[in-house]
Amino acid sequence: MKTGLVLTVLAVLCSATMAVDASAQQRRLGLQGFQVCNRTANEIEVAKAVNTGATDRGQPIIISEGWYKLPPGACTMLWPAPLNYLSYLVYAQDKRSGREWGGTVPLCISPQAFTIRSDTCGQGYERRPFTQVNMGNERNSWTHTFYP
């Protein structure tokens, strides 16, 4: 009876230990910054953006960039620490299934690899709804995960 209880307690403790979140693992490994993780069964493509706070002729300078290909179960660092902006923006798509992970902030992207330094979409670009991730007081480590 005691052996069964001890084994159950050990199993629970092992499970809890193995369930360390990605941010804690990141800090433990010394990896700092804003990373994204793909927890889907398919490869996804991720685009990132940041509002620099600067302006050009009265228009905000927003830098958007893509595409970061993430296989299933993979993570990648989008911005290294320190995380100097109050918010960061991300968008992802699964070309195989057509699934998108977006939000409410429409920003410019391109079907091909891109870096856009403007709030205005030029010819060949299109808008996609990015998710705004507010950082609060966090300046070292953040993980944004895309789930099925």
C-alpha positions as CSV (number, residue, x, y, z in Angstrom):
1,M,0.0,0.0,0.0
2,K,2.8,2.4,1.0
3,T,4.8,1.5,-2.1
4,G,1.8,2.4,-4.4
5,L,1.4,5.7,-2.6
6,V,5.1,6.5,-2.9
7,L,5.1,5.7,-6.6
8,T,2.0,7.8,-7.2
9,V,3.6,10.8,-5.4
10,L,6.9,10.3,-7.4
11,A,4.9,10.2,-10.6
12,V,3.1,13.4,-9.8
13,L,6.3,15.1,-8.8
14,C,8.0,14.0,-12.0
15,S,5.1,15.2,-14.1
16,A,5.1,18.6,-12.4
17,T,8.9,18.9,-12.9
18,M,8.6,18.0,-16.5
19,A,5.9,20.6,-17.1
20,V,8.2,23.6,-16.7
21,D,6.9,26.3,-19.0
22,A,8.9,27.6,-22.0
23,S,9.8,30.9,-20.3
24,A,11.3,29.2,-17.3
25,Q,13.3,26.9,-19.5
26,Q,14.5,29.9,-21.5
27,R,15.7,31.7,-18.4
28,R,17.4,28.6,-17.1
29,L,19.3,28.2,-20.4
30,G,20.2,31.8,-20.4
31,L,18.1,32.5,-23.6
32,Q,16.5,35.9,-23.3
33,G,14.2,37.7,-25.6
34,F,10.9,37.3,-27.4
35,Q,10.4,33.8,-28.8
36,V,7.6,32.1,-30.6
37,C,6.8,28.4,-30.4
38,N,4.8,26.2,-32.7
39,R,2.6,23.6,-30.9
40,T,0.7,22.5,-34.0
41,A,1.2,19.4,-36.2
42,N,2.2,21.4,-39.3
43,E,4.9,23.9,-40.2
44,I,3.8,27.5,-39.8
45,E,5.2,30.8,-41.0
46,V,5.5,33.7,-38.6
47,A,5.8,37.4,-39.3
48,K,6.8,40.0,-36.7
49,A,6.4,43.7,-36.3
50,V,7.1,46.5,-34.0
51,N,6.0,50.1,-33.8
52,T,9.2,52.0,-33.2
53,G,7.5,55.1,-31.8
54,A,9.3,57.2,-34.4
55,T,7.5,58.9,-37.3
56,D,8.4,59.8,-40.9
57,R,6.4,62.7,-42.4
58,G,3.8,62.3,-39.7
59,Q,3.4,58.6,-40.3
60,P,4.4,56.0,-37.7
61,I,7.4,53.8,-38.5
62,I,6.3,50.2,-38.1
63,I,8.8,47.6,-39.1
64,S,7.3,44.3,-40.2
65,E,9.3,41.3,-41.2
66,G,8.7,37.7,-42.3
67,W,8.8,34.8,-42.8
68,Y,10.2,32.6,-40.0
69,K,9.4,29.0,-40.8
70,L,8.7,26.9,-37.7
71,P,8.4,23.1,-37.9
72,P,6.0,21.4,-35.5
73,G,7.3,21.6,-31.9
74,A,10.0,24.2,-32.7
75,C,10.6,27.6,-31.2
76,T,12.6,30.5,-32.5
77,M,13.8,33.9,-31.1
78,L,12.3,36.9,-32.9
79,W,13.8,39.7,-30.8
80,P,16.8,39.3,-28.4
81,A,16.7,40.9,-24.9
82,P,16.4,43.5,-23.7
83,L,12.8,43.9,-24.9
84,N,12.7,47.7,-25.2
85,Y,9.2,48.2,-26.7
86,L,6.0,48.2,-24.7
87,S,4.4,45.8,-27.2
88,Y,5.4,43.5,-30.1
89,L,3.2,42.2,-32.9
90,V,3.0,38.7,-34.4
91,Y,1.1,36.9,-37.1
92,A,1.3,33.3,-38.2
93,Q,-0.1,31.2,-41.0
94,D,-0.3,27.5,-41.9
95,K,-0.2,27.4,-45.6
96,R,-1.1,23.7,-45.7
97,S,-4.4,24.1,-43.7
98,G,-5.1,27.7,-44.4
99,R,-5.2,28.5,-40.6
100,E,-4.2,31.9,-39.4
101,W,-3.3,33.3,-36.0
102,G,-3.9,36.9,-36.0
103,G,-5.3,39.8,-33.9
104,T,-6.7,43.2,-34.5
105,V,-3.8,45.3,-35.8
106,P,-3.7,45.3,-39.6
107,L,-0.2,45.5,-40.9
108,C,1.6,45.0,-44.3
109,I,3.0,41.6,-45.3
110,S,4.3,40.1,-48.6
111,P,3.8,36.5,-49.8
112,Q,7.6,36.3,-50.1
113,A,10.3,37.1,-47.5
114,F,9.9,40.8,-46.6
115,T,11.0,43.7,-44.4
116,I,8.7,46.7,-44.6
117,R,9.5,49.9,-42.8
118,S,6.3,51.8,-43.2
119,D,2.6,51.9,-42.1
120,T,1.5,52.1,-45.7
121,C,1.2,49.1,-47.9
122,G,2.8,49.4,-51.3
123,Q,2.1,47.5,-54.5
124,G,2.5,43.7,-54.0
125,Y,1.8,43.9,-50.2
126,E,-1.3,43.0,-48.3
127,R,-2.6,43.6,-44.8
128,R,-3.0,40.9,-42.2
129,P,-4.3,41.2,-38.6
130,F,-1.4,40.9,-36.2
131,T,-1.7,40.1,-32.5
132,Q,-0.4,42.8,-30.2
133,V,1.5,41.4,-27.3
134,N,1.7,43.9,-24.4
135,M,4.9,43.4,-22.4
136,G,3.8,45.0,-19.1
137,N,7.0,45.2,-17.1
138,E,8.7,42.3,-18.7
139,R,11.9,43.3,-20.5
140,N,13.9,40.1,-20.6
141,S,12.0,37.0,-21.6
142,W,8.7,36.3,-23.3
143,T,7.3,33.2,-25.1
144,H,4.3,33.4,-27.5
145,T,2.9,30.0,-28.4
146,F,0.8,29.1,-31.4
147,Y,-1.6,26.3,-30.6
148,P,-3.8,24.3,-33.0
